[in-house]
């Protein structure tokens, strides 16, 4: 049948509130409600319904899925990195509803000379949490030419220098960010001179800049050229004690500019609570920066007494390469190039250039702090002979470190 009028259709069986007053004992009088414009019971407080019992700044209503652990909230990180305990603890640390999952951010990226700095952070796997942004700002400094940087799925012939995470990685260069896989005619010697001059952001003194031949020069006395810097301001997760990223460095300066003092260089500079004035965090066990004098420079042809001094003399120096130069196939840095006359250059004297192979830098952070990380590559002394770096697989670790570490 019809069952009743529209006014009563679908109503529940609860009695209507009594007119006038009431003692509230039956739950129906106006004493039960505080008529302040909100349908909350007397004695209601936001804290009682949306607590922050662990004092981490996240309430249950805002998305904290464990209000008894200050290291579990939407600003924590939750990875699947087997080298870190947080990544394999079986807990949804970042409260996104998934356990030990990796947040990715490469969707929408396209290989090529992208100009957007944030895209390079994403290509290198520095990703935001949906509810807690990690990448606060990202900016280019220096040459800022499109050709000096590239989002890519390879450096050279795959798979040696393919992304370690996802489908893309960042490629920064002191010349054109190219390889022979994308541009068969590209040559790293003489390379590309963008005719741009800058000051070294962290020059070494002669004593600090001692090379494998036992000599050094003061870097503050010479300008750098073709400077490319990606500077990122980052908020660390509340449960992070360190971060890591993978990189590989390549330089046309090997072998003839080994021990010459002024060298094309890759810098990773961190400014944070522990490093308030900025610290260079990528170097070998001997403290050498990432250039041709670095002990990790091992994808190359070995060199015996093949270094020429400033006066044309032969320097008695030997460098043994652990990996064959074919490791660099398709990068252009493996090509055996004779001396160039335009512009004048020794190039690599038919020995090929070289690179470091993949390395990993790990560096400490304070949980929850905002810090700055810069990735920089430049030519030193002149703008010819290209050098480059590829960067990928940025990730967080719960491990606390005393100082930065770079290794294979």
KEFILO-358647 format. One line per 4 residues: number of its first residue (from 1); for each residue x, y, z of C-alpha. Coordinates in pm, whole numbers, plus 32768, in hexadecimal, padded with zeros to 4 digits. Example, Ala and Ser with C-alpha at 12.3 -4.5 7.8 and 13.67 -1.06 7.14 Angstrom:
# residues 2
1 = 84CE 7E3E 830C; 8557 7F96 82CA .
END
This chain:
# residues 408
1 = 8000 8000 8000; 8061 816C 8014; 80DF 814E 817C; 80AF 82BA 81DE .
5 = 80F2 8423 8177; 8235 84A9 80E0; 8282 8556 822A; 82A2 8409 82DD .
9 = 8335 8336 81C6; 848A 82AE 8223; 8489 8341 8383; 851B 8271 849A .
13 = 846A 820F 85D8; 8517 8307 86BC; 8428 83E7 877A; 8418 8557 8722 .
17 = 84B9 8642 881D; 83CB 86BD 8924; 8357 8823 8911; 83CB 8906 8A23 .
21 = 84CF 8891 8B1B; 8532 873B 8B92; 8625 86AC 8C8A; 86F4 8600 8B7D .
25 = 86D2 84B4 8C2B; 8618 841F 8B0A; 870E 84AD 8A08; 8600 857C 8966 .
29 = 8605 86D3 8A0D; 86C8 8807 89AC; 87AC 87CE 8AD3; 8845 86B5 8A06 .
33 = 88BC 87A8 88FE; 8977 88ED 8920; 88C0 89C2 8820; 89F3 8A7E 87AA .
37 = 89B7 8A3E 863C; 8A72 88F4 8637; 89DF 879C 8669; 8ADF 872F 876D .
41 = 8A92 86A0 88C0; 8ADA 876C 89F6; 8C46 874D 8A5E; 8CBD 8711 88F6 .
45 = 8E24 8778 88A8; 8EE5 8758 8762; 9005 86B3 8819; 8F27 85A0 88A4 .
49 = 8EA4 8542 874D; 8FE5 858D 8686; 9100 853E 8779; 9274 8567 8745 .
53 = 92DB 8485 8862; 943C 844B 87DE; 9481 85C1 87AD; 94FD 859F 8649 .
57 = 9427 86BC 85C3; 9336 85D1 8512; 91DB 8587 859C; 910E 8453 8554 .
61 = 901B 852A 848C; 913B 85B2 83B9; 91B2 8457 8356; 928D 83CF 8470 .
65 = 9254 8258 845E; 930F 820C 85A3; 92ED 831C 86A9; 93C7 825C 879D .
69 = 9505 826C 86C9; 9593 83C1 8669; 965A 8325 854B; 9520 82AE 8499 .
73 = 9459 83C0 83EC; 9429 8452 828E; 957E 8501 82A6; 963A 83BD 82E0 .
77 = 96CD 82F1 81C2; 967B 818F 8160; 975F 80F1 805D; 97AC 7F95 7FE1 .
81 = 9927 7FC4 7FEA; 99AC 7E7A 807A; 9AE4 7F2C 80F8; 9A16 7FF9 81F0 .
85 = 9950 7F64 8315; 982F 8058 82EF; 97F9 7FDC 8190; 97BD 7E75 81FB .
89 = 9718 7E93 834F; 95BA 7E30 82DE; 9526 7F7C 8356; 946B 808C 829C .
93 = 9555 819D 8319; 94C9 82B4 823D; 9359 8261 8278; 9302 8243 8108 .
97 = 9250 80F7 8137; 936A 8026 80A5; 9482 7F6D 8154; 95EF 7F9B 80ED .
101 = 9591 803C 7FA2; 966B 8122 7ED4; 95DB 8273 7E6E; 9634 82C2 7D04 .
105 = 9611 8408 7C42; 9682 83D1 7ADA; 9526 83D5 7A42; 9512 84DD 7933 .
109 = 968B 8500 7904; 970A 84FF 779F; 9871 84BA 7736; 9920 85EE 76AE .
113 = 99B1 8740 7707; 98A8 8798 7809; 98CE 88EF 78AC; 97F9 88B3 79E4 .
117 = 98DC 887A 7B14; 97D4 87B9 7BD5; 97C1 86BA 7ABC; 9932 866B 7AF0 .
121 = 98F7 8630 7C63; 97DB 8544 7C07; 98AC 8496 7AFB; 99AF 8457 7C0B .
125 = 989A 83C8 7CEB; 987F 84E1 7DEA; 9707 84C7 7E18; 9602 8571 7EF3 .
129 = 951E 84B8 7FDE; 93B7 8504 7F76; 936C 85AC 80C4; 94C6 862C 811B .
133 = 9597 86D6 800A; 970A 8680 8009; 9786 8762 7EEF; 974A 88C5 7F6D .
137 = 97FF 897C 7E52; 98DD 8925 7D2A; 99A4 8A20 7C5E; 9AAA 8A2F 7B4D .
141 = 9BE9 8AF7 7B7E; 9D02 8B37 7A89; 9CFC 8B05 7914; 9B88 8AAE 791C .
145 = 9B87 8A42 77B2; 9A9A 8930 7747; 9BAE 886F 7694; 9C7B 884D 77D5 .
149 = 9B7C 8766 7877; 9AA4 8644 780F; 99A4 8554 789C; 9A05 8403 7810 .
153 = 99CA 828F 7825; 9B34 823D 77D7; 9C95 82C3 77C6; 9D46 8208 76B4 .
157 = 9CE6 80AB 7648; 9BFC 8002 7743; 9C01 7F65 783B; 9D42 7FDC 78E7 .
161 = 9CD1 8142 7926; 9B5B 810F 7933; 9A7C 8191 7A4E; 9AA0 80E0 7B9B .
165 = 9938 8136 7BF4; 9818 8177 7B06; 983F 81CB 7995; 98FB 8317 79A3 .
169 = 9A2A 83C2 7A3C; 9AC8 851C 7A31; 9BED 856D 794B; 9CB0 86B0 798E .
173 = 9DD7 871D 78B9; 9EDC 882D 788E; 9E90 8811 771A; 9D6C 8782 765A .
177 = 9CB9 8676 7724; 9CCF 8577 760B; 9D55 841E 75C8; 9D92 835E 7488 .
181 = 9C5A 828F 74BD; 9B83 83C6 748C; 9C6F 848A 73A9; 9D69 83B2 72EB .
185 = 9E3E 84DC 7282; 9E6F 856A 73E1; 9FD7 858E 7459; A042 85E1 75BA .
189 = A187 866B 7529; A1A4 8785 74E3; A04A 8785 757F; 9F68 88B1 75AA .
193 = 9FDD 89FD 7636; 9EB1 8ACC 76A5; 9F99 8BF7 76E0; 9F11 8C2F 783D .
197 = 9FF4 8C7C 7965; 9FAB 8C55 7ADA; A063 8C3A 7C23; A09B 8AEA 7CC7 .
201 = 9F95 8AC8 7DDD; A086 8A08 7EBD; A1F1 8A37 7E46; A30B 896F 7EE2 .
205 = A456 89FE 7F52; A596 8971 7EBC; A5CB 889D 7FF5; A468 8810 7FDF .
209 = A47F 87D4 7E6A; A5A7 86E5 7E66; A586 85F1 7D44; A615 848F 7D1D .
213 = A760 8521 7CA0; A78B 85E0 7DE7; A74D 873B 7D5C; A62E 882E 7D87 .
217 = A5B2 8985 7D20; A4D5 8A8D 7DC1; A382 8A74 7D16; A318 8BD0 7D88 .
221 = A40B 8C64 7C8B; A34F 8BE4 7B5B; A1EA 8C01 7ADF; A10E 8ADB 7A86 .
225 = A051 8ABD 793F; 9F0A 8A27 78C6; 9E83 8A04 7A27; 9D3E 8942 7A54 .
229 = 9C9B 8923 7BAC; 9B53 8888 7C1B; 9B0A 8911 7D77; 99F5 8869 7E40 .
233 = 995E 88C8 7F90; 98E1 878A 8033; 981D 8731 816C; 989C 85EF 8209 .
237 = 97A3 84EC 8288; 976B 84E1 83FE; 9804 8384 840F; 9933 83BF 832E .
241 = 9A99 83C3 83AA; 9B3E 83D7 8254; 9B04 83DB 80DD; 9BB8 8340 7FB6 .
245 = 9BD0 836D 7E3E; 9C87 82BA 7D24; 9D5E 8369 7C20; 9E66 8331 7B17 .
249 = 9F62 8434 7A9D; A007 8445 7945; A120 8527 78CC; A1D6 8565 7785 .
253 = A2FE 85E9 784F; A388 848A 788A; A4A3 843C 7862; A562 8572 77F9 .
257 = A4DF 8656 790B; A51A 8568 7A2C; A5FA 861D 7B26; A5CE 876C 7A75 .
261 = A525 8813 7B9E; A3FA 88B7 7AFA; A2F8 87AC 7AB4; A190 8791 7A47 .
265 = A0CF 8728 7B7C; 9F85 86A5 7C03; 9F21 8739 7D54; 9E05 86D4 7E3B .
269 = 9DDE 87E7 7F41; 9CFB 87BE 806F; 9C94 88DF 8153; 9BDF 8865 828B .
273 = 9BE1 8861 8406; 9D1F 8794 840B; 9DBB 885A 82ED; 9D43 89C2 8325 .
277 = 9E42 8A5F 8238; 9E26 894E 8130; 9EF4 8814 8104; 9F6A 8753 7FD3 .
281 = 9EEE 85EF 800E; 9F6E 8526 7EE0; A0DC 84BB 7EE6; A1B8 8387 7EED .
285 = A260 82E7 801B; A38C 83D0 7FEB; A2B3 8506 7FFA; A2D6 8550 7E85 .
289 = A1AA 85EB 7DDC; A0FD 8545 7CB9; A1DD 8592 7B8F; A2ED 84E0 7AC7 .
293 = A3CE 84D3 7BFD; A2C9 840B 7CBC; A319 82A7 7D21; A1C2 8239 7CA4 .
297 = A21A 82A4 7B41; A237 8141 7ABE; A178 8116 7975; A295 8167 7886 .
301 = A3D5 80F2 77DE; A4F5 80D4 78D3; A5FE 81DF 78B5; A775 81B1 78E9 .
305 = A84F 82E9 78D9; A74E 8387 77F4; A71A 84D0 78AB; A7BA 8605 7817 .
309 = A82B 8719 7902; A7FC 8891 78D0; A94F 88AA 7826; A90F 8786 773D .
313 = A9D3 8691 7812; A95B 852E 7853; A8DC 84F8 79B6; A934 83A3 7A45 .
317 = A7D7 8347 7AAE; A712 8205 7A83; A59B 81DC 7AA3; A507 807E 7A98 .
321 = A39E 8062 7A24; A2D4 7F4E 7ACA; A1D0 7F3F 79B6; A1FF 7F3E 783B .
325 = A1B3 807B 777A; A0A4 7FB9 76C2; 9FD7 7FEB 7800; 9F9D 814B 7777 .
329 = 9F23 80DB 7620; 9E2C 81CE 7588; 9E80 82EE 7675; 9F85 8390 758C .
333 = A07E 8385 76AC; A100 8235 762C; A168 82C2 74DA; A2D9 82CA 7482 .
337 = A306 8432 7413; A446 84D3 739B; A4B7 8630 73F6; A3D4 874A 7389 .
341 = A44D 8885 72DA; A30A 894E 72EA; A31A 89A1 7404; A479 8926 7458 .
345 = A462 8800 7543; A512 86BF 7595; A3C7 860C 75B4; A40F 84A8 7621 .
349 = A535 844F 7541; A485 8321 74A8; A45C 827E 75FC; A2EC 82CA 7633 .
353 = A25D 8389 775A; A1C5 82F1 7892; A0C8 82EA 79AA; A086 8276 7B0B .
357 = 9F7C 816F 7AD0; 9E53 817D 7BC1; 9E95 8207 7D1E; 9DB7 8246 7E4C .
361 = 9DCF 836B 7F3D; 9D21 8353 808F; 9D0B 8483 8173; 9C71 84CC 82CB .
365 = 9B3F 85A7 830E; 9A7B 8608 8442; 991B 8571 8446; 981E 8669 83C1 .
369 = 991A 877B 836B; 9912 884E 8230; 9A61 884C 817C; 9AF9 88A5 802B .
373 = 9BA4 87B5 7F39; 9C56 882F 7DFE; 9CD2 8756 7CE1; 9DDA 8813 7C17 .
377 = 9EB9 87CA 7AED; 9FAD 88BF 7A4A; A0E5 88EC 7975; A20E 897E 7A2F .
381 = A309 8A69 7988; A263 8A57 782F; A11B 89F5 778C; A191 88E0 76A2 .
385 = A19C 8768 76E1; A04B 8703 7770; A002 8659 78B9; 9EB2 85D2 792C .
389 = 9DF7 8528 7A47; 9CC1 844F 7A50; 9BF5 8442 7B95; 9AE8 8350 7C05 .
393 = 9A45 828A 7D1F; 9A2C 8393 7E2E; 99A6 82E7 7F67; 9986 8311 80E0 .
397 = 9A1F 8234 81EB; 99D5 8217 835D; 9B47 81D8 83A2; 9BF9 82F7 8453 .
401 = 9D57 8350 83D5; 9E69 8423 846C; 9EE9 849F 831A; 9EAB 8472 81A4 .
405 = 9F28 8338 80F4; 9F5D 82F4 7F81; 9F9C 8193 7F01; 9F5B 80A3 7DE5 .
END
